Amino acid sequence: MSTFSAIDDDREIDREEFTPGIEPQATWCPGCGDFGVLKALKQAMPEVGRTPDETLLVTGIGCSGKLSSYFESYGFHTIHGRALPVARAAKLANPGVEVIAAGGDGDGYGIGGNHFIHTARENHDMTYIVFNNEIFGLTKGQTSPTSPKGHKSKTQPHGSAKDPIRPLSLALTAGASYVARTAAVNPNQAKEILTEAIQHDGFAHVDFLTQCPTWNKDAKQYVPYIDVQDSDDYEFDHTDRAEAGKMMYEVESKLYEGEVLTGRFYVDEERLSYGDEKHAVGEMPDEPLAERYFEEDAEWERSYDLMEYHR
């Protein structure tokens, strides 16, 4: 079965299909929140209705980068901070594939921050899961973009003098059309949010709080948590950009005060995805580029030959 014949294969899907036979057991530290992401993603995919043959998981560098090794699908393990441009290219070449990108807070909000901003701005149709544990875990505990001010680490022994980045607010400002936060300690909500994010037509950013018991004991377990959709204390319209922005700012401030607020914070179902925008102006082919060269006897085209103004 090829990538193309597998797409839209209407059958019942079991979550165990997403457990690889070669490396089925994850090797993260005991108690790591990354296990929660893997479990939620495996539970979400049958709800979405996608098979491993219809899915591409692109990961970055760090503990989170191993996700593609423990998840059965097409996978691409990129270099540090470069998961999103690879994911974007794959989606543009083959829009029928469900593209999911994943990385850590250092990978996604640090070295990959520029890609994060512009992928959100262009509203590419993909899901971006950021494992946010407020620390660089794989390299043994350095300060990350989401580490709280004053946090002491190997790179900031006297305490970080910098305010942490606000990933939800950044995603909204940049242009993401779906913004949510969940946590590894809330598996039911995590599955629901990932299902919604993957089904969303546009750029869906999920800030996934993943505790690091080895290198960031200050962050605890991100409990107790409050689901803002279930609380009468946090009523707001998550389809209203202005209300969503105010709520996100409050949520991001309270996290470092010990109050963990999770849920959907912004959803825009009306905005066209980047691919749809390109189709609307006639700059996307009806036949996917990846499929165009799937046949062995297909004739390859050079962009140079198609551009009159370069001659």
C-alpha positions as CSV (number, residue, x, y, z in Angstrom):
1,M,0.0,0.0,0.0
2,S,1.4,3.4,-1.0
3,T,1.0,6.8,0.7
4,F,-1.6,7.7,-2.0
5,S,-3.7,4.5,-2.1
6,A,-3.9,4.5,1.7
7,I,-5.4,8.0,1.9
8,D,-9.2,8.0,2.7
9,D,-9.1,4.3,3.4
10,D,-12.4,3.9,5.2
11,R,-12.1,1.3,7.9
12,E,-12.0,1.0,11.7
13,I,-8.6,2.0,13.2
14,D,-7.1,0.7,16.3
15,R,-4.7,2.7,18.5
16,E,-2.3,-0.2,18.6
17,E,-1.6,0.3,14.9
18,F,0.4,3.3,16.0
19,T,2.8,1.2,18.2
20,P,5.9,0.3,16.2
21,G,7.2,-3.2,16.2
22,I,10.9,-2.2,16.1
23,E,11.0,0.2,19.1
24,P,7.7,-0.1,20.9
25,Q,8.9,0.8,24.4
26,A,9.8,4.5,25.0
27,T,13.0,5.1,27.0
28,W,12.2,8.4,28.6
29,C,12.8,8.8,32.3
30,P,10.3,7.3,34.7
31,G,7.6,9.9,35.4
32,C,8.4,12.0,32.3
33,G,5.4,13.9,30.8
34,D,6.4,12.8,27.3
35,F,4.7,9.5,27.9
36,G,1.5,11.5,28.2
37,V,1.9,13.0,24.8
38,L,2.6,9.7,23.2
39,K,-0.5,8.1,24.8
40,A,-2.8,11.0,23.9
41,L,-1.6,11.0,20.3
42,K,-2.1,7.3,19.9
43,Q,-5.6,7.7,21.4
44,A,-6.4,10.7,19.2
45,M,-5.6,9.2,15.8
46,P,-8.4,6.6,15.7
47,E,-10.8,9.4,16.6
48,V,-9.4,11.5,13.7
49,G,-9.8,8.5,11.4
50,R,-6.3,8.4,10.1
51,T,-4.1,5.4,9.7
52,P,-0.3,5.2,10.1
53,D,0.0,5.2,6.2
54,E,-2.0,8.5,6.1
55,T,0.1,10.3,8.8
56,L,3.5,12.0,8.9
57,L,5.1,12.9,12.2
58,V,8.0,15.4,12.0
59,T,10.1,15.9,15.1
60,G,12.9,18.1,16.2
61,I,15.9,17.5,18.6
62,G,15.6,16.8,22.3
63,C,13.7,14.2,24.4
64,S,10.6,15.1,22.4
65,G,12.4,14.2,19.2
66,K,12.1,10.5,20.0
67,L,8.4,10.7,19.6
68,S,8.6,9.6,16.0
69,S,10.6,6.5,17.0
70,Y,7.8,5.4,19.3
71,F,4.9,6.3,17.0
72,E,4.1,4.2,13.9
73,S,3.7,6.4,10.9
74,Y,5.8,8.1,8.3
75,G,8.4,10.0,10.3
76,F,11.1,12.6,9.8
77,H,13.6,13.4,12.6
78,T,14.9,16.8,11.7
79,I,17.8,18.9,13.1
80,H,17.3,21.3,16.0
81,G,14.5,23.8,15.4
82,R,13.7,22.7,11.9
83,A,10.6,20.5,12.3
84,L,8.2,23.1,11.0
85,P,9.8,23.9,7.6
86,V,10.1,20.2,6.8
87,A,6.5,19.6,7.9
88,R,5.3,22.6,5.7
89,A,7.1,21.3,2.7
90,A,5.6,17.8,3.1
91,K,2.1,19.2,3.5
92,L,2.4,21.3,0.4
93,A,3.8,18.4,-1.7
94,N,1.2,16.0,-0.5
95,P,-1.9,17.7,1.1
96,G,-3.7,14.4,1.6
97,V,-1.3,13.4,4.3
98,E,-2.0,14.3,7.9
99,V,1.0,16.2,9.1
100,I,1.9,16.6,12.7
101,A,5.1,18.3,14.0
102,A,6.4,18.0,17.5
103,G,9.3,19.5,19.5
104,G,10.3,20.8,22.9
105,D,10.1,24.3,24.3
106,G,13.8,24.9,23.5
107,D,13.4,23.4,20.0
108,G,10.2,25.2,19.2
109,Y,10.3,28.5,21.0
110,G,14.0,29.0,21.0
111,I,16.1,28.0,17.9
112,G,12.9,27.2,15.9
113,G,11.1,30.3,17.1
114,N,11.3,32.1,13.7
115,H,9.7,29.1,11.9
116,F,7.0,29.0,14.6
117,I,6.0,32.6,14.0
118,H,5.8,32.3,10.2
119,T,4.2,28.9,10.1
120,A,1.4,30.4,12.3
121,R,1.3,33.6,10.2
122,E,0.7,31.6,7.0
123,N,-1.7,29.2,8.7
124,H,-0.4,26.0,7.3
125,D,-2.7,23.1,7.7
126,M,-0.9,21.0,10.4
127,T,-0.7,20.4,14.1
128,Y,2.3,21.5,16.2
129,I,2.7,19.9,19.6
130,V,5.3,21.6,21.8
131,F,6.4,19.6,24.8
132,N,6.8,22.4,27.4
133,N,8.7,21.3,30.5
134,E,10.4,24.7,31.0
135,I,13.9,23.2,30.7
136,F,16.4,21.7,28.2
137,G,16.1,18.0,29.2
138,L,18.2,16.0,26.8
139,T,21.2,18.2,27.3
140,K,20.8,17.9,31.1
141,G,19.0,20.8,32.5
142,Q,19.8,24.2,30.9
143,T,17.5,27.2,31.1
144,S,14.9,27.2,28.2
145,P,12.7,30.0,26.7
146,T,9.9,29.0,29.1
147,S,11.9,28.7,32.3
148,P,10.6,31.1,34.9
149,K,12.5,34.3,35.8
150,G,14.8,33.5,38.7
151,H,15.1,29.8,37.8
152,K,18.6,28.5,38.6
153,S,20.2,26.1,36.2
154,K,23.6,25.1,34.8
155,T,23.5,28.0,32.4
156,Q,22.0,30.5,34.9
157,P,23.5,29.5,38.3
158,H,22.4,32.8,39.9
159,G,18.9,32.6,38.4
160,S,17.5,33.6,35.0
161,A,17.3,37.3,34.6
162,K,14.9,36.9,31.7
163,D,11.1,36.8,31.6
164,P,9.8,33.6,30.0
165,I,8.3,33.6,26.6
166,R,4.5,33.5,26.3
167,P,3.9,30.8,23.8
168,L,0.1,31.0,23.6
169,S,0.1,34.8,23.2
170,L,2.9,34.4,20.6
171,A,0.9,31.9,18.6
172,L,-2.2,34.1,18.6
173,T,-0.3,37.2,17.6
174,A,1.5,35.4,14.8
175,G,-1.7,34.1,13.4
176,A,-2.4,30.6,14.5
177,S,-6.1,29.6,14.0
178,Y,-6.2,27.1,16.8
179,V,-4.4,27.6,20.1
180,A,-4.7,25.3,23.2
181,R,-2.8,24.1,26.2
182,T,-3.1,20.7,27.9
183,A,-1.0,18.7,30.3
184,A,0.3,15.2,30.6
185,V,-1.5,14.9,33.9
186,N,-4.9,15.4,32.2
187,P,-5.0,12.5,29.7
188,N,-8.7,12.8,28.8
189,Q,-8.4,16.5,27.9
190,A,-5.1,15.9,26.1
191,K,-6.7,13.3,23.8
192,E,-9.7,15.6,23.1
193,I,-7.5,18.6,22.3
194,L,-5.2,16.7,20.1
195,T,-8.1,15.2,18.2
196,E,-9.6,18.7,17.7
197,A,-6.2,20.2,16.7
198,I,-5.5,17.5,14.1
199,Q,-9.0,17.8,12.6
200,H,-8.7,21.6,12.5
201,D,-8.1,23.0,9.0
202,G,-5.2,25.4,9.6
203,F,-2.3,25.8,11.9
204,A,-3.1,24.3,15.3
205,H,-0.7,25.0,18.1
206,V,-0.9,22.8,21.3
207,D,1.3,23.8,24.2
208,F,1.6,20.5,26.0
209,L,2.8,20.8,29.6
210,T,5.2,17.8,30.2
211,Q,6.8,17.5,33.6
212,C,10.5,16.7,33.8
213,P,11.2,14.9,37.1
214,T,14.9,14.5,36.4
215,W,16.0,18.0,35.4
216,N,13.2,20.4,36.4
217,K,11.9,19.4,39.8
218,D,10.6,23.0,40.4
219,A,7.8,22.5,37.8
220,K,6.4,19.6,39.9
221,Q,3.6,17.7,38.0
222,Y,1.6,20.7,36.8
223,V,-1.2,19.9,39.3
224,P,-3.7,20.7,40.3
225,Y,-5.0,22.0,37.0
226,I,-8.2,23.7,35.9
227,D,-9.9,23.2,32.6
228,V,-11.1,26.7,31.7
229,Q,-14.0,25.3,29.6
230,D,-15.3,23.6,32.8
231,S,-14.8,26.5,35.2
232,D,-17.3,29.3,35.9
233,D,-14.4,31.5,37.0
234,Y,-12.9,31.8,33.5
235,E,-15.7,32.5,31.1
236,F,-14.6,33.9,27.8
237,D,-15.4,33.5,24.1
238,H,-12.6,31.4,22.6
239,T,-13.7,32.5,19.1
240,D,-13.1,36.1,19.9
241,R,-9.5,37.1,19.2
242,A,-9.5,40.0,21.8
243,E,-11.0,37.9,24.6
244,A,-8.8,35.0,23.8
245,G,-5.7,37.3,24.0
246,K,-6.7,38.6,27.5
247,M,-7.3,35.1,28.7
248,M,-4.0,33.8,27.3
249,Y,-2.1,36.5,29.1
250,E,-3.8,35.6,32.4
251,V,-3.2,31.9,31.9
252,E,0.5,32.4,31.1
253,S,1.0,34.6,34.2
254,K,-0.8,32.2,36.6
255,L,1.3,29.2,35.5
256,Y,4.3,30.7,37.2
257,E,2.2,31.5,40.3
258,G,1.4,27.8,40.6
259,E,-2.1,27.8,39.0
260,V,-2.3,25.6,35.9
261,L,-5.1,26.6,33.5
262,T,-5.6,24.4,30.4
263,G,-8.1,24.2,27.6
264,R,-8.9,25.7,24.2
265,F,-8.1,29.4,24.1
266,Y,-8.6,30.4,20.4
267,V,-10.4,28.7,17.5
268,D,-11.0,30.3,14.1
269,E,-12.8,28.0,11.8
270,E,-13.4,30.7,9.1
271,R,-9.8,31.5,8.1
272,L,-8.5,29.7,5.0
273,S,-5.4,27.5,5.4
274,Y,-2.2,28.4,3.4
275,G,-2.9,25.6,0.9
276,D,-6.5,26.8,0.3
277,E,-5.3,30.4,-0.1
278,K,-2.8,29.2,-2.7
279,H,-5.5,27.3,-4.5
280,A,-7.7,30.4,-4.5
281,V,-5.1,32.4,-6.4
282,G,-4.1,29.6,-8.7
283,E,-0.7,28.9,-7.3
284,M,-1.3,25.3,-6.1
285,P,-1.6,22.4,-8.6
286,D,-4.7,20.3,-8.5
287,E,-2.5,17.2,-8.6
288,P,-0.2,16.9,-5.5
289,L,3.4,17.4,-6.4
290,A,4.4,14.2,-4.6
291,E,1.8,12.2,-6.6
292,R,2.9,13.7,-9.9
293,Y,6.1,11.8,-9.8
294,F,4.8,8.6,-8.2
295,E,4.7,6.8,-11.6
296,E,8.0,5.5,-12.8
297,D,7.5,6.9,-16.3
298,A,6.5,10.4,-15.2
299,E,8.3,13.2,-16.8
300,W,10.1,15.5,-14.4
301,E,9.7,19.2,-14.7
302,R,12.2,21.9,-13.8
303,S,10.8,25.1,-12.4
304,Y,13.3,27.0,-14.6
305,D,11.5,25.7,-17.7
306,L,8.2,27.0,-16.3
307,M,9.3,30.5,-15.6
308,E,9.4,32.9,-18.6
309,Y,10.9,35.8,-16.7
310,H,14.1,33.8,-15.9
311,R,15.0,33.2,-19.5
